[in-house]
Amino acid sequence: MDEPEGSPGEAPKMTVPPSPVRSRIMAAIRSTNTKPEMVVRRLTHGMGYRYRLHGARLPGRPDLVFASRRKAIFVHGCFWHRHRCRRGERTPKTNRAYWRHKLRRNVERDAQNLDSLRQLGWQALVIWECETKDRDALGKRIRSFLDGPD
């Protein structure tokens, strides 16, 4: 049976207790100051742009907030936010129902947050972890977004 038990919106329970190794790996995962985020921050700062970090008052807590421009940048991990790349399309082999639900919910929440920002009059750019490897292309994309039309 592949479908989770319980109500449709309810997260499936983990069926296999995590191993000490898995617990250590999961504990090391951060939501802020990640390597891809730091790449984007250094590049953006080096291009002369100034920003605030992790806008707690905005939907989704954008990683970089440019309040005077009403623009925000999210730096998403490919796995956690289900990018259409090799890493993003991977689903763990154990507890598949749990992971499918959890990752699907992340994608839904991302879409809601972007929509909420638009309704508030903000523009948002999503940068994927895999896109941080090509710094030249990333810099052009950031500059185009920040200097582009409002």
Residue pairs with C-beta under 8 A, 6 or more apart in sequence:
2 96
2 97
3 97
4 10
4 11
4 12
4 97
4 98
4 101
5 12
5 13
6 12
11 98
11 101
11 102
11 105
12 95
12 97
12 98
12 101
13 98
14 95
14 98
15 95
15 98
16 94
16 95
18 26
32 53
32 54
32 63
34 75
34 77
36 75
36 77
36 127
36 129
36 132
37 63
37 75
39 132
39 135
39 138
40 63
40 64
40 73
40 75
40 127
40 132
40 138
40 142
41 51
41 53
41 63
41 64
43 135
43 138
43 139
43 142
44 51
44 64
44 73
44 142
44 146
45 51
47 139
47 142
47 143
49 66
49 142
49 146
51 64
51 65
51 66
51 73
52 64
52 65
52 66
52 67
53 63
53 64
53 65
54 61
54 62
54 63
54 65
55 61
55 62
55 65
55 72
58 65
58 72
58 117
58 120
58 122
59 112
59 113
59 116
59 117
59 120
60 74
60 109
60 110
60 113
60 114
60 116
60 117
62 72
62 73
62 74
62 117
62 124
63 73
63 74
63 75
64 72
64 73
64 75
65 72
66 72
66 73
66 146
69 146
69 150
70 121
70 122
70 123
70 150
71 122
71 123
71 124
71 125
71 145
71 146
72 117
72 122
72 123
72 124
72 125
73 124
73 125
73 126
73 127
73 142
73 145
74 110
74 124
74 125
74 126
74 127
75 127
75 129
75 132
76 83
76 110
76 126
76 127
76 128
76 129
77 129
78 85
78 87
78 88
78 128
78 129
78 130
79 87
79 88
79 90
79 103
80 103
80 106
81 88
81 106
81 107
81 110
81 128
82 88
82 89
82 103
82 104
82 106
82 107
83 128
83 129
83 130
85 128
85 130
87 129
87 130
88 128
88 130
91 99
91 100
91 103
92 99
110 126
114 124
114 126
117 123
117 124
118 124
123 145
123 150
125 141
125 142
125 145
127 138
127 141
127 142
131 137
131 138
131 141
132 138
